[in-house]
Protein backbone atom coordinates (compact mmCIF):
# COMPACT_ATOMS: atom_id res chain seq x y z
CA UNK A 1 0.00 0.00 0.00
CA UNK A 2 1.39 3.39 -1.03
CA UNK A 3 0.70 6.38 1.22
CA UNK A 4 2.08 9.92 1.23
CA UNK A 5 3.20 10.11 4.86
CA UNK A 6 3.62 6.49 5.96
CA UNK A 7 5.88 3.77 4.60
CA UNK A 8 4.45 0.24 4.89
CA UNK A 9 6.25 -3.05 4.49
CA UNK A 10 4.97 -6.57 5.11
CA UNK A 11 7.37 -9.46 5.54
CA UNK A 12 7.22 -12.75 7.47
CA UNK A 13 3.71 -11.89 8.69
CA UNK A 14 5.03 -8.67 10.32
CA UNK A 15 3.91 -5.31 8.95
CA UNK A 16 5.96 -2.19 9.64
CA UNK A 17 4.17 1.17 9.52
CA UNK A 18 6.75 3.95 9.57
CA UNK A 19 5.98 7.64 10.02
CA UNK A 20 7.76 9.09 7.00
CA UNK A 21 8.13 12.87 7.27
CA UNK A 22 11.65 12.94 8.74
CA UNK A 23 12.36 16.48 7.48
CA UNK A 24 9.41 17.67 9.62
CA UNK A 25 10.25 15.47 12.64
CA UNK A 26 7.28 13.34 11.53
CA UNK A 27 4.84 16.09 12.47
CA UNK A 28 1.33 14.76 11.99
CA UNK A 29 -0.23 16.78 9.17
CA UNK A 30 -3.76 16.38 7.83
CA UNK A 31 -2.69 13.72 5.34
CA UNK A 32 -0.93 11.66 7.98
CA UNK A 33 -3.98 11.59 10.24
CA UNK A 34 -6.03 10.12 7.39
CA UNK A 35 -3.19 7.80 6.35
CA UNK A 36 -3.25 6.15 9.79
CA UNK A 37 -6.81 5.00 9.21
CA UNK A 38 -6.11 3.92 5.64
CA UNK A 39 -3.07 1.94 6.76
CA UNK A 40 -4.61 0.15 9.72
CA UNK A 41 -7.93 -0.55 8.02
CA UNK A 42 -5.94 -2.06 5.12
CA UNK A 43 -3.72 -4.15 7.40
CA UNK A 44 -6.75 -5.39 9.31
CA UNK A 45 -7.98 -6.93 6.06
CA UNK A 46 -4.67 -8.53 5.04
CA UNK A 47 -4.66 -12.18 6.22
CA UNK A 48 -0.88 -12.45 5.90
CA UNK A 49 -0.42 -9.60 8.39
CA UNK A 50 -0.45 -11.01 11.91
CA UNK A 51 1.21 -8.19 13.88
CA UNK A 52 2.17 -4.55 13.22
CA UNK A 53 5.23 -2.56 14.30
CA UNK A 54 4.78 1.23 14.36
CA UNK A 55 7.91 3.38 14.27
CA UNK A 56 9.28 6.63 12.87
CA UNK A 57 11.85 7.61 10.25
CA UNK A 58 14.57 10.12 11.10
CA UNK A 59 15.66 11.64 14.39
CA UNK A 60 12.32 11.58 16.20
CA UNK A 61 9.29 9.34 16.43
CA UNK A 62 7.00 12.36 16.09
CA UNK A 63 6.83 16.01 17.07
CA UNK A 64 3.05 15.70 17.36
CA UNK A 65 0.38 17.55 15.42
CA UNK A 66 1.60 19.77 12.60
CA UNK A 67 0.94 23.35 13.73
CA UNK A 68 0.36 24.46 10.14
CA UNK A 69 -2.54 22.04 10.05
CA UNK A 70 -4.00 23.65 13.15
CA UNK A 71 -3.57 27.16 11.78
CA UNK A 72 -5.30 26.15 8.57
CA UNK A 73 -8.29 24.66 10.34
CA UNK A 74 -10.35 27.82 10.87
CA UNK A 75 -10.99 28.55 7.15
CA UNK A 76 -12.10 24.95 6.60
CA UNK A 77 -14.82 25.03 9.24
CA UNK A 78 -15.94 28.66 8.96
CA UNK A 79 -19.64 29.26 8.46
CA UNK A 80 -21.77 32.43 8.84
CA UNK A 81 -23.68 30.53 11.50
CA UNK A 82 -21.60 30.13 14.66
CA UNK A 83 -23.47 26.94 15.60
CA UNK A 84 -22.57 25.32 12.28
CA UNK A 85 -18.93 26.35 12.70
CA UNK A 86 -18.83 24.64 16.10
CA UNK A 87 -20.58 21.60 14.69
CA UNK A 88 -17.99 21.37 11.91
CA UNK A 89 -15.14 21.60 14.43
CA UNK A 90 -16.68 18.84 16.52
CA UNK A 91 -16.89 16.62 13.44
CA UNK A 92 -13.21 17.29 12.65
CA UNK A 93 -12.20 16.30 16.19
CA UNK A 94 -14.35 13.15 16.10
CA UNK A 95 -12.82 12.18 12.78
CA UNK A 96 -9.27 12.68 14.11
CA UNK A 97 -10.16 10.54 17.11
CA UNK A 98 -11.36 7.82 14.78
CA UNK A 99 -8.14 7.85 12.76
CA UNK A 100 -6.20 6.81 15.88
CA UNK A 101 -8.89 4.44 17.10
CA UNK A 102 -8.12 2.52 13.90
CA UNK A 103 -5.08 1.11 15.75
CA UNK A 104 -7.42 -0.41 18.36
CA UNK A 105 -9.93 -1.44 15.73
CA UNK A 106 -7.25 -3.32 13.78
CA UNK A 107 -7.50 -6.95 14.91
CA UNK A 108 -3.72 -7.38 14.77
CA UNK A 109 -1.57 -6.35 17.78
CA UNK A 110 0.23 -3.03 17.26
CA UNK A 111 3.68 -2.57 18.84
CA UNK A 112 4.98 1.02 18.99
CA UNK A 113 8.79 1.40 18.79
CA UNK A 114 9.59 4.94 19.93
CA UNK A 115 12.84 6.88 19.67
CA UNK A 116 13.62 10.56 20.21
CA UNK A 117 10.64 12.84 20.75
CA UNK A 118 7.12 11.57 21.18
CA UNK A 119 5.01 14.57 22.12
CA UNK A 120 1.51 15.94 21.78
CA UNK A 121 -0.41 13.95 19.21
CA UNK A 122 2.28 11.30 19.41
CA UNK A 123 1.07 10.40 22.90
CA UNK A 124 -2.47 10.08 21.58
CA UNK A 125 -1.11 7.78 18.86
CA UNK A 126 0.95 5.41 21.03
CA UNK A 127 -1.78 5.15 23.66
CA UNK A 128 -3.93 3.45 20.99
CA UNK A 129 -1.23 0.80 20.40
CA UNK A 130 -1.21 -2.55 22.21
CA UNK A 131 2.33 -2.22 23.59
CA UNK A 132 4.97 0.48 23.68
CA UNK A 133 8.78 0.13 23.68
CA UNK A 134 11.40 2.85 23.44
CA UNK A 135 15.11 3.57 23.09
CA UNK A 136 17.06 5.28 25.88
CA UNK A 137 16.97 8.64 24.05
CA UNK A 138 13.16 8.74 23.92
CA UNK A 139 11.10 11.29 25.80
CA UNK A 140 7.38 11.94 26.10
CA UNK A 141 5.26 15.03 26.75
CA UNK A 142 1.55 15.86 26.75
CA UNK A 143 2.41 19.07 24.96
CA UNK A 144 -1.07 20.37 24.22
CA UNK A 145 -1.18 22.34 27.48
CA UNK A 146 1.75 24.46 26.28
CA UNK A 147 -0.17 25.66 23.23
CA UNK A 148 -3.28 26.50 25.23
CA UNK A 149 -5.52 23.55 24.41
CA UNK A 150 -6.90 20.38 25.97
CA UNK A 151 -5.62 17.12 24.48
CA UNK A 152 -8.63 15.83 22.59
CA UNK A 153 -7.86 12.71 20.56
CA UNK A 154 -7.27 10.02 23.17
CA UNK A 155 -4.48 10.76 25.66
CA UNK A 156 -6.73 11.86 28.52
CA UNK A 157 -9.04 8.90 27.96
CA UNK A 158 -6.49 6.10 27.41
CA UNK A 159 -3.43 7.09 29.43
CA UNK A 160 -5.10 6.75 32.88
CA UNK A 161 -5.98 3.16 31.99
CA UNK A 162 -2.42 2.46 30.87
CA UNK A 163 -0.45 3.76 33.85
CA UNK A 164 -3.14 3.43 36.52
CA UNK A 165 -2.45 6.68 38.38
CA UNK A 166 -4.89 9.55 38.08
CA UNK A 167 -2.57 11.81 40.05
CA UNK A 168 0.39 11.21 37.73
CA UNK A 169 -1.69 11.57 34.58
CA UNK A 170 -2.97 14.90 35.88
CA UNK A 171 0.55 16.05 36.70
CA UNK A 172 1.73 15.24 33.19
CA UNK A 173 -1.34 16.77 31.55
CA UNK A 174 -1.28 19.96 33.64
CA UNK A 175 2.48 20.59 33.38
CA UNK A 176 3.42 19.16 29.98
CA UNK A 177 6.76 18.15 31.48
CA UNK A 178 9.11 15.69 29.80
CA UNK A 179 9.08 12.05 30.79
CA UNK A 180 12.40 10.42 29.99
CA UNK A 181 12.69 6.79 28.95
CA UNK A 182 13.53 5.38 32.38
CA UNK A 183 10.56 7.08 34.01
CA UNK A 184 8.30 5.99 31.14
CA UNK A 185 9.18 2.40 31.94
CA UNK A 186 8.83 2.92 35.69
CA UNK A 187 5.28 4.26 35.35
CA UNK A 188 4.24 1.58 32.87
CA UNK A 189 3.95 3.75 29.77
CA UNK A 190 6.49 1.55 27.97
CA UNK A 191 7.19 -2.15 28.51
CA UNK A 192 10.93 -1.98 28.01
CA UNK A 193 13.76 0.46 27.25
CA UNK A 194 16.47 -0.50 24.76
CA UNK A 195 19.91 1.12 24.69
CA UNK A 196 19.81 2.29 21.08
CA UNK A 197 17.38 2.71 18.23
CA UNK A 198 18.96 -0.28 16.49
CA UNK A 199 18.50 -2.59 19.47
CA UNK A 200 14.97 -1.20 19.87
CA UNK A 201 14.03 -2.15 16.33
CA UNK A 202 15.63 -5.58 16.60
CA UNK A 203 14.07 -6.27 20.00
CA UNK A 204 10.58 -5.19 18.99
CA UNK A 205 10.76 -7.22 15.81
CA UNK A 206 11.75 -10.27 17.86
CA UNK A 207 8.69 -9.78 20.07
CA UNK A 208 6.54 -9.28 16.96
CA UNK A 209 7.91 -12.52 15.48
CA UNK A 210 6.97 -14.45 18.61
CA UNK A 211 3.41 -13.11 18.31
CA UNK A 212 3.28 -13.88 14.59
CA UNK A 213 4.13 -17.52 15.34
CA UNK A 214 1.00 -17.96 17.48
CA UNK A 215 -2.48 -18.86 16.29
CA UNK A 216 -3.70 -15.81 14.32
CA UNK A 217 -7.29 -16.58 15.25
CA UNK A 218 -6.41 -16.71 18.94
CA UNK A 219 -4.31 -13.53 18.83
CA UNK A 220 -7.15 -11.64 17.18
CA UNK A 221 -9.61 -12.97 19.74
CA UNK A 222 -7.30 -12.09 22.63
CA UNK A 223 -7.04 -8.48 21.45
CA UNK A 224 -10.81 -8.29 21.11
CA UNK A 225 -11.29 -9.58 24.65
CA UNK A 226 -8.64 -7.32 26.21
CA UNK A 227 -10.10 -4.22 24.59
CA UNK A 228 -13.59 -5.18 25.71
CA UNK A 229 -12.51 -6.00 29.27
CA UNK A 230 -10.74 -2.65 29.63
CA UNK A 231 -14.00 -0.76 29.07
CA UNK A 232 -16.52 -3.10 30.75
CA UNK A 233 -17.16 -4.81 34.05
CA UNK A 234 -15.59 -8.16 34.94
CA UNK A 235 -19.02 -9.80 34.67
CA UNK A 236 -19.55 -8.38 31.19
CA UNK A 237 -16.09 -9.54 30.14
CA UNK A 238 -16.62 -13.06 31.43
CA UNK A 239 -19.95 -13.29 29.65
CA UNK A 240 -18.39 -12.07 26.38
CA UNK A 241 -15.47 -14.54 26.45
CA UNK A 242 -17.89 -17.41 27.16
CA UNK A 243 -19.91 -16.46 24.10
CA UNK A 244 -16.77 -15.86 22.03
CA UNK A 245 -15.22 -19.23 22.80
CA UNK A 246 -18.53 -21.01 22.34
CA UNK A 247 -18.22 -19.89 18.73
CA UNK A 248 -14.43 -19.82 18.21
CA UNK A 249 -12.76 -22.37 20.51
CA UNK A 250 -13.22 -25.48 18.35
CA UNK A 251 -10.99 -24.25 15.56
CA UNK A 252 -8.43 -25.66 13.17
CA UNK A 253 -5.77 -23.73 15.13
CA UNK A 254 -6.65 -25.53 18.37
CA UNK A 255 -6.38 -28.89 16.64
CA UNK A 256 -3.00 -28.01 15.10
CA UNK A 257 -1.64 -26.82 18.44
CA UNK A 258 -2.80 -29.95 20.28
CA UNK A 259 -1.51 -32.28 17.56
CA UNK A 260 1.91 -30.62 17.20
CA UNK A 261 3.44 -32.87 19.84
CA UNK A 262 5.75 -32.13 22.71
CA UNK A 263 8.39 -29.56 21.80
CA UNK A 264 7.14 -29.14 18.23
CA UNK A 265 6.04 -25.72 17.02
CA UNK A 266 2.68 -25.79 15.27
CA UNK A 267 2.13 -23.87 12.07
CA UNK A 268 -1.07 -21.98 11.33
CA UNK A 269 -2.86 -20.71 8.27
CA UNK A 270 -3.35 -16.95 7.95
N, C-alpha and C positions, 0 to 999 in steps of 0.2 A: 504494500500500500504506500502510495506516494503522497506526502503531506508537506506543506510549506514550512512548518515550524518544528516538526518532529521527524526524527529518522527512526524507521522501524525495521528490525531484522527478526527473522524467525529461523532458528536452527536447533536441532536436537530437542524439539518440543518446547524450547525456551524462547520467548519473544523478548526483545529489548526495545523499549520505547525511550528514545533519547531526546531531551529538550535540545533544540538545535538552532539557537540564536546566540552563539558564543560571543559575537561582537557586541551584543547588548546585554551581556551577563544573563542570557536566557530570560530576560524580562518577558512577562506573559502578556502579549498583545492580544487584540481581539481575535486574530486568526488562531493563535495558539489555544485560547480557551475553547474554540469550536473544534480544533484538531484533537483535543483530548477526548471529546465525546466520539468523534469519528474513529479514532484509533481504538479505543476500548470497546466500542460497540462492534467494530470489525473483528477484533481479536476474540471477543466473546463467541462469535460465530465460526471461528476457525477451529475445527476439531483437532488439528495437529498442534495447536497452541495449548499447553497444559499449565504454564506459569509465565508471569510477566515480570521483567526487571525494568524499573523506571530509574533513569539516571540523567545526567546533564553533560553536555559538551562544553569544553572550555574550562575557565578558571573557577566558575561557580555553578552550583546546582541551579539556583535561580535567584534573581534580585526581586522577585515578586511581580506584582501587577505593573504593567508598562504605564507610566504616568501620562504619556501622550494619549493613550487610550482613554484614560479618565478625563483628561482635558477636552477630548473630542466628544464626550458623551452628551453634553448639554444640547448641542445642535440636533442630535439624533432623536432626542425625546421631546423636544420643544413643541408645544401646542398652545394656541391662544387660550385654551381652557386649562387652568391650573390643575384641576382634578385629573384631566387626561394626561398631562405631563407627569404627574405623580404615578398614575397607573402605568404609564410606559416605563418609568424608572423601576417600578416594582417588578414588571415583567422581565426587564433586563437582568435584575438581580436574581430572580428565580431561575432564569435560563443559565446564568453563570454558575449558580449552585448545582444545577443539573449536570453541567459539563464535568464537574469534579465527582459528583455522585456516580458517574459512569464507571469510576474505578471500583466502587462497591458493587455496582450492578453487574459488572463483568464477573462471570462465574469462576474465572481463573484467579488464583492468588496473585496479588501484586506486591512485589518487594521493592521498596524505594532504597536506592543506593545514593547517599547524599555526600557531597564534598563542597568545601568552601561555604559560601553564603546560602542560606535557605531562610528567606525572610518574607514577611507579608503574605501574599497569596501563595507562596511556597509552603507555608505551614498549613494552609487550607488544603493544598494538594496532597501533602504527605500524610495528613491525618485521615485521608480517604483510602490510603493503601492498607494492606493487611499487616505488613511488617516494615520497620524502618531500620536501616543500618547506616553508619557514617564513617568517614575517615577522621583522623585526629584533628585536621584543620577545619572541620565543619563548625558552623555556628548557626544559631536559630534566633529569630526575633519576631514577635507579633508586632509588626512595624506600623500597622494601621493607625495606632494611637498617636504616632508622631506626625501624621499628616491630617489629623483632626477628624478621623472617622472611626466608626465601629466596624470591626471585622465582621463581614456579612456573608461569607460563602462556606462556612463550615468549621472554622477553628474553635469558636466559642461553644459550638454544639458537640464536637467530637473530642476535642482535647481533654475535657474533664473526664471523659470515659476512658481515655487512654492512660492518663497518669494518676487518676484517682484522688487528686487533691484539689478541692475547690479553692483553698487559700492560695496555693501556688499558681494555679491557672489565673486567678485574679491578679496576683502580683505581676505575672508576665504580661497579662493583657493591659493592665493599668500603667505599667512602666515602660513597656517595649524593650526592656533590657536584653542584652545578648546572653544566650545560653550556650556555653561552649560544649564541646563533644563529651567530655567526661561527665558534666552535670546532666546532659541529655540522657546519657545511659543511666545515671544514678536515679533519675526521676521516672525512668521507664518510657521516655519518648522514643529512644532507639534501643534495639535489642543488643547491639554490640558495636564497639568502636574498633576500627582497623587502623594500623599505623599510617598507611599511605592510600592514595586513591587506587593504585594498582592492586594492593592487597584487598582493598574493599571490593573492587570489581570481581576479583578472582574468588573471594570468599562468598560473596552474594551469589555468584553463579553456581558455586558448589552447593549452596543451600537450595537454589532453584532446581538444580539437577536431581537432588534427593527427592524433592517434591514431584518432579516430572516423572520419576520412576514409580510412583505410587498409582493406585487405581484412579484414573481420571474421574470416573463417576463418583467415587467416594470423596475425592478432594473437592469436587464441585458441591457435593451435598454437605460436606463439613463447613465450607464457607457460608453456604445458605443458612445452616443452623446457627453458626456463631453470630452472624449478622442479626438474625432474628432474636436470639437469646439476649443480645446486648440491649435491645430496645423493648423487651417484653418481660413479663414475670417468669419466674422459674416454672410455675404451673403451665403457663402458655407454651414455654419452650419444650417441656416434657411432652405435652400433648402433640406438638408439631412434629417432634422427632419420631414419636410412635407412629403417626400417620405417614410420615416420610418413609420410614423403613418398612412399613407394611407394604408400600408400593415399590421400594427400591432395593431392599436388602437382598432378595433372591436374584442376584445378577450374575452375568457371565464373569465379572471381575471377582466376585466372591468365590466362585468355583475355581477359577484359575489360581487364586491365592492359596486356597485350601489344598489344591492338587499339586502345587509346586514342589512340595517335599521339603524336608528339613535342610536348611541352608541354601536352598535354591531360590533365586530371585524370579518371581513371576513376571511375565510380560503381559501388557494390556493393550487392547485396541484403543485408538483415539475415540 
